[in-house]
Amino acid sequence: MSRFRVRRSRVLSNIMSDIGHSSKY
């Protein structure tokens, strides 16, 4: 379960980063 939580957090961070990059352009 702990792994899943970490994995999800990582994915969320990746998505947030993607949105930030998209917003920049």
Secondary structure, 3 states (H helix, E strand, C coil): CHHHHHHHHHHHHHHHHHHHHHHHC
